[in-house]
Amino acid sequence: MQPLTLPAGTVCALVGPPGCGKSTFAARYPASWRICLDLYRLAATDSEADQTATPVAAKIQNLLLDARLARNLCTILDSTNVMAHVRAGLLARARYWQRPTTAVLFDVPLATVETQNTARDRVVPPHVVRELHELTPTREQLLAEGFGTVHLASELAEPSVS
C-alpha cells in the first residue's frame, strides 16, 4: 500500500477490524508519528491483548495526540477506530487544535481479514474480528462525521506490475 502525503498537523485515523493491515500501513510512516493502543496496553499490563487496559491506553493516546497536535505534527492513529464515539473524540481533538483530518478505511473482505488474523502473532478471537468488521463504517459515514478526506485502502494498493 502506498503511503499518503499528509499536510502538517494531520490526524490520520486508520479504521478497520483487527487483521486488516492497519499496522502494516502505519509502519510506512516514521515511528514518532504512530500512536497505537496495543503498545500502551502492553506497557500497562505486559499484554497487547488485555482489553481491561484500554481505558488507560486511551488516556495515553489522547495525551500524546494532544501533545503532537499542539506542535502541528502529523499523527497516525493505529487502532480499530470502528466505533463512532471513538472517532467523535478524535475529531473533537482535531477541531480543538484546528488540524486537518483524514481517515484510511480498510475495506477488506471479512474472509481476507480472518485469514490475516490467523497469521498474526496475536490472534484476536474470530467472533471479535467478525463483530468489529460489521461495525466498520462506510466512506460516506466517515465523511458525514467530519473527516476532511477518506481514503479506501483498496485504492491505495500498490499498482501491479505486468
C-alpha positions in Angstrom: 0.0 0.0 0.0 1.3 3.4 -0.9 1.7 5.9 2.0 -0.3 9.2 1.8 1.3 12.6 1.7 -0.2 14.3 4.7 -0.3 18.1 5.4 1.4 19.3 8.6 -0.6 18.5 11.7 -2.9 16.0 10.1 -4.8 13.5 12.3 -5.0 10.3 10.2 -7.3 7.6 11.7 -6.9 4.1 10.5 -10.3 2.4 10.5 -10.9 -1.3 10.3 -11.0 -4.6 12.2 -8.0 -6.5 13.6 -6.0 -8.2 10.9 -7.0 -5.9 8.1 -3.5 -4.3 7.6 -3.6 -1.1 9.7 -0.3 -1.7 11.5 1.4 -2.7 8.3 0.2 0.5 6.7 1.2 2.6 9.7 4.7 1.1 9.6 5.4 3.1 6.4 5.5 6.3 8.4 8.0 7.5 11.0 7.6 5.7 14.3 7.2 9.0 16.1 4.0 9.6 14.0 2.3 6.4 15.1 0.0 6.2 18.2 -1.0 2.6 18.9 -3.4 1.4 21.7 -1.8 -2.1 21.6 1.5 -0.7 22.6 0.0 1.2 25.6 -1.9 -1.9 26.7 1.4 -3.8 26.5 3.1 -1.1 28.6 0.4 -1.2 31.2 -0.1 -4.9 31.5 2.6 -6.8 29.6 -0.1 -7.9 27.1 -1.3 -6.1 24.0 -4.5 -8.2 24.2 -5.5 -7.2 27.7 -8.6 -5.2 26.9 -9.0 -4.2 30.6 -6.1 -1.8 29.9 -7.9 0.0 27.1 -9.2 2.9 29.3 -5.6 3.6 30.4 -4.3 3.1 26.9 -6.9 5.6 25.5 -5.7 8.2 28.1 -2.1 7.8 27.0 -3.2 8.0 23.3 -5.1 11.2 23.9 -2.3 12.8 25.9 0.2 12.0 23.1 -2.3 13.1 20.4 -2.8 16.5 22.1 1.0 16.9 22.5 1.5 16.2 18.8 -1.4 18.4 17.6 -0.2 21.3 19.8 3.0 21.1 17.8 1.3 20.8 14.4 2.8 17.3 13.9 1.2 14.6 11.8 -0.2 11.7 13.8 -1.3 8.2 12.6 -3.8 6.6 14.9 -3.2 2.8 14.6 -6.2 1.2 16.4 -9.5 -0.1 15.1 -11.4 3.2 15.3 -14.6 1.3 14.2 -16.8 2.8 17.0 -18.4 6.1 16.3 -17.9 7.5 19.8 -14.1 6.9 19.5 -13.9 8.7 16.1 -16.0 11.5 17.5 -13.4 12.0 20.3 -10.6 12.1 17.8 -12.4 14.6 15.6 -13.2 16.8 18.5 -9.5 16.9 19.4 -8.5 17.8 15.9 -11.2 20.6 15.8 -9.9 21.9 19.1 -6.4 22.2 17.7 -7.7 23.3 14.3 -5.9 20.4 12.5 -6.9 18.6 9.3 -8.3 15.1 9.5 -8.2 12.1 7.2 -9.2 8.5 7.5 -8.0 5.4 5.8 -10.8 3.0 5.7 -9.7 -0.6 5.4 -12.4 -2.0 3.1 -11.0 -5.5 3.3 -13.4 -8.5 2.9 -14.1 -10.5 6.0 -12.6 -13.7 4.6 -9.3 -11.9 4.0 -9.3 -10.3 7.5 -10.0 -13.7 9.1 -7.1 -15.3 7.1 -4.7 -12.5 8.0 -5.8 -12.6 11.6 -4.9 -16.2 12.0 -1.4 -15.5 10.7 -0.7 -12.8 13.3 1.5 -13.2 16.4 -1.5 -12.1 18.5 -4.6 -13.7 17.1 -7.9 -11.9 18.0 -10.8 -14.3 18.7 -12.8 -14.8 15.5 -16.1 -13.6 16.9 -14.4 -10.3 17.9 -13.0 -9.9 14.4 -16.4 -10.5 12.8 -18.1 -8.1 15.2 -15.6 -5.3 14.5 -15.8 -6.0 10.8 -19.6 -5.5 11.0 -19.1 -2.2 12.9 -16.7 -0.8 10.3 -18.3 2.4 8.9 -18.6 3.3 5.2 -16.7 6.1 3.5 -19.9 8.1 3.4 -20.4 7.7 7.2 -16.8 8.9 7.9 -17.3 12.0 5.7 -20.6 12.8 7.3 -18.9 12.5 10.8 -16.5 15.3 9.7 -13.3 13.6 8.3 -11.9 16.0 5.8 -10.8 13.2 3.4 -11.4 9.4 3.4 -9.2 7.1 1.5 -10.1 3.5 0.9 -7.2 1.0 1.5 -8.2 -0.8 -1.7 -7.5 2.4 -3.7 -4.1 2.8 -2.1 -2.9 -0.7 -3.1 0.4 -0.8 -4.9 -0.1 -0.9 -8.7 0.6 -4.4 -10.1 3.5 -4.8 -12.5 2.5 -6.7 -15.6 
